[in-house]
Amino acid sequence: MSTLLHMPEVLANTTHATINKWLVAEGDQIVIGQCIAEVETDKAVVEMVAEAEGLISKIIVPEGEEVEVGAAIAQLNGDGQVDLATVAANTSPVAADVISENRLVSTPSTEHGQTATPLTGDIDPSAASTRIFASPLAKRLAKQHQLDLAALSGSGPRGRIVKRDIEMALEHALAQLAATPATTVPEQPSLAGTAIAGDQVAGDQAYEDIPLSNMRKTIARRLTESKSTVPHFYLNVQCQVDALLALRQQINAIATEKISVNDLVIKAVALASQQVPAMNACWAETAIRQYKHVDISVAVATEKGLLTPVIRQAEHKSLSTIHREVANLAELARAGKLAPEQYQGGSFSISNLGMFGVSDFNAIINPPQAGILAVGAIQKAAVVVDDALTIASVLRCSLSADHRVVDGAVAATWLAAFKQLIEDPLKLLI
């Protein structure tokens, strides 16, 4: 019996995913539990496991295609023929729109006897009161281009307006504009304008549009929401780290695995959060959620974007254990193989750009966490010690805090505790 395989909810709250790679081909026999595809979410690439056995008769969604969770992606035990009605009957309305806008239907709307044109006359009151069925993507595109959905005919399931209908309407409007005689515009005596016009006439493209990955879309959305909705405030501190560097040198002289300054910073953050538990909290809309353990999210740069794997219960772990976990999680992050439990649920974040020579910076909070520590490079600087000027190694750090969760005094107390641990590093070993 022919059935459809659907895009599963590979991660909690995931709405869309991309088929990164098919591990099977049309005509292959699959069994329950077999890995049949690599699915890319906004954070990682995970394996999709078959929940039924049979013959792959049709791959509906090709590699690189993004679809909504619940959308049909392949046909099992069928004849290889997949029609829109079958897909629409086996997916949610929104998921069916996503499929119909991509690969399943390539017939222009004119073949249905419908022409998509912008509204130019008056709107019939009875028609205006009729509900307009359109996919979320179509509504968004129509709003961006100021198109009236009531004037468009839908080619999607049950007459639903989909992305293709919006594109047809825009092409029609552009064709009409091109057919209208253009008004002569006097030439502007601008060298810069002449150069740009020359590029356009010559067809030279001075830029390249790089498609957005799921991860980059999520980073953009979350950081925009953070800066728009979270009231950030910033506190800066300068730590003298000569004693810290000396302790690190002594440890690495006898340790089999060399620890880094970042490992020491993670430990100091964990202990400071243990001393000031009000900082180890998050905004939970109806309450302030204070965590019992310090789970530190460590920012890791990858080719596709920034990931934040989590060191669980860092306050209880030794420096060598922290070092091993950070190295392992960073490797998995760069390979796109982090499991959800390895990057979700941190209570505080650290972003370290010291290895790039950045002296200091302010970081954006990773919601729902209440704080992130931005760590710069260690540099030599003139400092005053006991009323005498001397040269010392200094580390500049900036704390970004959520004012809904913590007040300035709490954040300052936490930062003072962190500074004391960094400048008296033997406390990190107790």
C-alpha positions in Angstrom: 0.0 0.0 0.0 1.3 3.4 -1.0 2.1 5.8 1.9 3.9 9.1 2.3 6.9 9.7 4.5 6.7 13.1 6.3 9.2 15.5 7.6 9.4 14.7 11.4 9.7 17.2 14.2 13.4 16.3 14.6 13.8 18.9 17.4 11.4 20.4 19.9 9.6 23.5 18.5 11.1 23.0 15.0 8.8 24.3 12.3 11.0 23.9 9.2 13.9 21.7 8.3 16.1 21.0 5.2 16.9 17.7 3.6 20.7 18.1 3.7 21.4 14.7 2.1 19.4 11.6 1.1 21.1 8.4 2.2 18.8 6.3 0.0 17.7 6.6 -3.6 14.5 5.8 -5.5 14.1 2.1 -5.8 15.9 1.3 -2.5 14.4 -1.0 0.1 14.4 0.4 3.6 13.8 -1.1 7.0 12.6 0.3 10.3 15.4 2.0 12.2 17.5 2.7 9.1 19.0 6.1 8.6 17.5 7.4 5.4 18.4 11.1 5.3 20.4 13.9 7.0 18.1 16.7 8.1 19.5 20.2 8.8 17.8 22.2 11.5 18.6 25.7 12.7 21.3 24.3 15.0 22.7 21.0 13.7 22.4 18.2 11.2 20.6 15.1 12.5 19.8 11.7 11.1 16.3 10.8 10.1 15.4 7.2 10.9 12.7 5.2 9.0 9.6 4.4 11.0 8.3 2.0 8.3 9.7 -0.5 5.9 9.2 -0.7 2.2 10.4 0.5 -1.2 11.3 4.2 -1.8 9.2 4.8 -5.0 9.5 8.6 -5.2 11.7 11.2 -3.5 9.4 14.3 -3.4 11.7 16.8 -1.7 15.3 17.0 -3.2 18.5 17.7 -1.3 18.8 21.3 -0.2 15.0 21.9 -0.1 13.5 23.4 3.0 10.0 22.2 4.0 7.7 22.5 7.0 7.5 19.9 9.6 4.7 17.4 8.6 5.2 18.0 4.8 5.5 14.9 2.6 9.1 14.2 1.5 8.9 10.8 -0.1 6.6 8.1 -1.3 6.8 4.5 0.0 5.5 1.4 -1.8 3.9 3.4 -4.6 4.1 3.8 -8.3 6.2 7.0 -8.2 3.3 9.2 -9.2 2.5 11.8 -6.6 -0.4 14.3 -7.1 -1.2 17.4 -5.2 -4.5 16.1 -3.9 -2.8 13.1 -2.3 -0.3 15.3 -0.6 -2.8 17.9 0.5 -4.9 15.1 2.1 -2.0 13.8 4.0 -0.4 17.0 5.3 -1.5 20.0 7.2 -2.7 23.0 5.0 0.4 25.0 5.7 2.7 22.1 5.0 0.8 21.4 1.8 1.4 25.0 0.7 5.1 24.7 1.3 5.3 21.6 -0.9 3.1 23.0 -3.6 5.3 26.2 -3.7 8.4 24.1 -4.2 8.6 20.9 -6.2 5.2 19.2 -6.6 3.5 21.6 -8.9 5.2 23.3 -11.8 2.0 24.2 -13.8 1.5 28.0 -14.2 -1.7 29.4 -12.8 -2.7 30.4 -16.4 -3.3 26.7 -17.1 -6.0 26.7 -14.5 -7.7 29.5 -16.5 -6.7 32.0 -13.8 -4.6 35.2 -14.2 -3.0 36.8 -11.2 -3.2 40.6 -11.6 -3.1 43.4 -9.0 -6.4 45.1 -8.2 -7.0 48.2 -10.2 -10.8 48.8 -9.8 -13.1 49.1 -6.8 -13.5 46.3 -4.4 -16.8 44.6 -4.2 -18.1 44.8 -0.6 -19.3 41.2 -0.6 -15.9 40.0 -1.9 -14.1 42.1 0.7 -15.9 40.3 3.5 -14.9 36.9 2.0 -12.1 35.2 3.8 -8.9 35.0 1.8 -7.0 31.7 1.9 -3.2 32.2 1.5 -0.1 30.7 2.9 1.9 32.6 5.5 4.7 33.1 3.0 2.3 34.4 0.4 0.8 36.9 2.9 4.2 38.1 3.8 5.3 38.6 0.2 2.1 40.4 -0.7 2.5 42.7 2.2 6.1 43.5 1.2 5.1 44.3 -2.4 1.8 46.0 -1.5 -0.3 43.5 -3.4 -4.0 43.1 -2.7 -4.6 39.3 -2.0 -8.3 39.8 -2.8 -7.4 40.4 -6.4 -5.3 37.3 -6.8 -6.4 33.8 -7.8 -4.8 30.9 -5.9 -3.3 27.9 -7.6 -2.6 26.0 -4.3 -4.7 23.3 -2.7 -8.4 24.3 -2.6 -7.6 27.6 -4.3 -5.2 28.7 -1.7 -2.9 31.6 -2.7 0.7 30.5 -2.6 4.2 31.9 -3.3 4.0 31.2 -7.0 0.8 33.3 -7.3 2.5 36.3 -5.8 5.5 35.8 -8.2 3.1 35.6 -11.2 1.4 38.8 -10.0 4.7 40.6 -9.7 5.9 39.4 -13.1 2.6 40.7 -14.7 3.0 44.1 -13.0 6.6 44.4 -14.2 5.5 43.4 -17.8 2.9 46.1 -17.7 5.5 48.6 -16.4 7.9 47.7 -19.2 5.2 48.2 -21.8 4.6 51.7 -20.6 6.7 54.4 -22.4 9.4 55.6 -20.0 9.9 59.2 -19.2 13.2 60.6 -20.2 15.4 61.4 -17.2 18.1 64.0 -17.6 21.6 62.6 -17.2 23.1 63.3 -13.8 26.6 64.9 -13.9 27.8 62.4 -11.2 30.9 60.3 -11.7 29.7 57.8 -9.2 26.3 57.6 -10.9 28.0 57.1 -14.3 30.1 54.3 -12.9 27.1 52.5 -11.4 25.1 52.9 -14.7 28.1 51.6 -16.6 28.1 48.5 -14.4 24.4 47.9 -15.0 24.7 48.3 -18.8 27.7 46.0 -18.9 25.9 43.5 -16.8 28.7 43.3 -14.3 27.6 42.1 -10.9 29.5 43.8 -8.1 28.1 41.5 -5.3 27.1 38.0 -4.6 23.9 36.9 -2.8 24.7 34.1 -0.4 21.6 32.0 0.5 20.6 32.0 4.1 21.0 28.7 6.0 18.5 27.7 8.6 21.1 28.4 11.3 21.8 32.0 10.0 18.0 32.7 9.8 17.6 31.5 13.4 20.6 33.6 14.6 19.2 36.7 12.9 15.8 36.1 14.4 16.9 35.4 17.9 19.4 38.2 18.1 16.9 40.7 16.7 14.4 39.6 19.2 17.0 39.9 22.0 18.0 43.4 21.2 14.4 44.5 20.5 12.8 42.9 23.6 15.5 42.5 26.3 16.6 45.6 28.2 20.3 45.2 28.1 22.7 47.0 30.4 26.5 46.7 30.4 29.2 46.6 33.2 32.9 46.5 32.4 35.8 45.3 34.5 39.6 45.1 34.1 41.3 42.2 35.8 45.0 41.8 36.5 45.8 38.2 35.4 49.5 37.8 36.0 48.8 35.3 38.9 46.3 33.5 36.7 48.9 33.1 33.9 51.4 31.9 36.4 49.0 29.3 37.8 48.1 28.1 34.3 51.8 27.6 33.6 52.3 25.6 36.7 49.3 23.4 36.0 50.3 22.8 32.3 53.8 21.8 33.5 52.5 18.7 35.1 49.1 18.1 33.4 48.7 15.7 30.5 46.1 18.0 28.9 47.0 21.7 28.7 44.3 24.0 30.0 43.5 27.3 28.5 42.7 30.8 29.9 39.1 30.2 28.6 38.9 27.1 30.8 39.9 29.2 33.8 37.3 31.9 32.9 34.6 29.3 32.6 35.4 28.0 36.1 35.5 31.5 37.5 32.1 32.3 35.9 30.6 29.1 37.4 31.9 29.9 40.9 30.8 33.5 40.8 27.3 32.4 39.7 27.3 30.0 42.7 28.2 32.9 45.0 25.6 35.2 43.5 22.8 32.9 42.5 20.5 35.8 41.5 22.7 36.1 38.4 22.2 32.5 37.5 18.6 33.0 36.4 16.3 33.7 33.4 13.2 35.5 32.5 10.2 33.1 32.4 7.4 35.7 31.6 5.4 35.0 34.8 8.4 34.4 37.1 12.1 34.7 37.4 13.5 31.2 37.2 16.6 30.7 39.3 18.7 27.7 38.5 20.2 25.3 41.0 23.2 24.5 38.8 25.4 26.6 36.6 25.1 25.4 33.0 27.4 27.6 30.9 26.9 28.1 27.2 30.2 28.6 25.5 30.1 30.5 22.1 31.8 28.5 19.3 32.2 29.9 15.8 31.5 27.5 12.9 31.3 28.0 9.2 27.5 28.2 9.3 27.2 30.5 12.3 27.5 30.7 16.1 26.7 27.7 18.3 26.6 27.6 22.1 27.3 24.1 23.5 26.7 23.8 27.2 29.0 22.8 30.0 26.6 21.2 32.5 27.1 21.9 36.3 30.4 23.6 35.6 30.6 24.7 39.3 31.4 21.1 40.3 33.9 20.2 37.5 37.6 20.3 37.5 39.6 22.4 35.1 40.8 19.3 33.2 37.2 18.1 32.8 36.0 21.5 31.6 38.9 21.5 29.1 38.0 18.1 27.7 34.3 18.9 27.4 34.9 22.3 25.7 37.3 20.7 23.2 34.8 17.8 22.5 31.8 20.0 22.1 33.6 22.5 19.9 34.6 19.7 17.6 31.1 18.4 17.4 29.7 22.0 16.8 32.1 22.6 13.9 31.1 19.2 12.4 27.4 20.0 12.8 26.9 16.9 15.0 25.7 18.4 18.3 22.8 16.7 19.9 19.9 18.9 21.1 20.7 18.3 24.7 24.3 19.5 24.1 23.3 23.0 23.2 20.0 23.7 24.8 19.2 24.9 28.3 22.2 26.9 29.4 21.8 29.4 32.3 24.7 31.8 31.4 26.8 32.4 28.3 30.5 33.3 27.6 31.8 34.8 24.4 35.6 34.9 24.1 37.2 36.9 21.2 40.5 37.2 22.9 42.2 34.8 20.5 41.4 37.3 17.7 43.1 40.2 19.4 39.9 42.0 20.4 40.6 44.1 23.5 36.9 44.4 24.6 33.4 44.3 23.3 29.7 44.0 24.3 27.8 40.8 23.6 24.1 40.3 22.9 22.2 38.2 25.5 21.1 34.8 24.5 17.4 34.6 25.7 16.0 33.5 28.0 19.3 33.7 29.9 19.9 36.9 31.9 23.6 37.4 31.2 26.5 36.9 28.9 30.2 37.7 29.6 32.3 39.1 26.7 36.0 38.3 27.2 38.7 40.2 25.4 42.4 39.6 24.8 45.1 39.7 27.6 47.3 42.7 27.0 50.1 44.5 28.8 49.1 47.8 30.3 50.3 50.3 32.9 48.4 49.9 36.2 48.7 51.5 39.6 49.6 49.0 42.4 50.1 50.4 46.0 50.3 53.9 44.6 53.1 52.8 42.2 52.9 52.6 38.5 53.8 49.2 37.1 53.2 47.0 34.0 50.7 44.1 34.3 48.8 41.7 32.2 45.2 42.8 32.1 42.0 41.2 30.8 39.0 43.3 30.0 35.5 41.7 30.3 32.1 43.1 29.8 28.9 41.8 31.4 25.6 42.2 29.4 22.7 41.7 31.8 18.9 41.6 31.4 17.4 44.4 33.6 14.1 42.5 33.9 15.9 39.8 35.9 18.8 41.5 37.7 19.4 45.0 38.9 22.7 46.9 38.6 23.8 46.1 42.1 23.3 42.4 41.6 25.2 42.4 38.3 28.0 44.5 39.9 28.2 42.1 42.9 28.6 39.2 40.5 31.2 40.9 38.4 33.2 41.8 41.6 33.1 38.1 42.6 34.3 37.1 39.1 37.1 39.6 39.2 38.3 38.4 42.7 38.4 34.8 41.5 40.4 35.7 38.4 42.9 37.8 40.3 43.2 35.2 43.1 43.1 32.1 41.0 44.0 29.6 43.7 40.3 29.8 44.7 39.4 28.2 41.4 41.1 25.0 42.6 39.3 24.8 46.0 
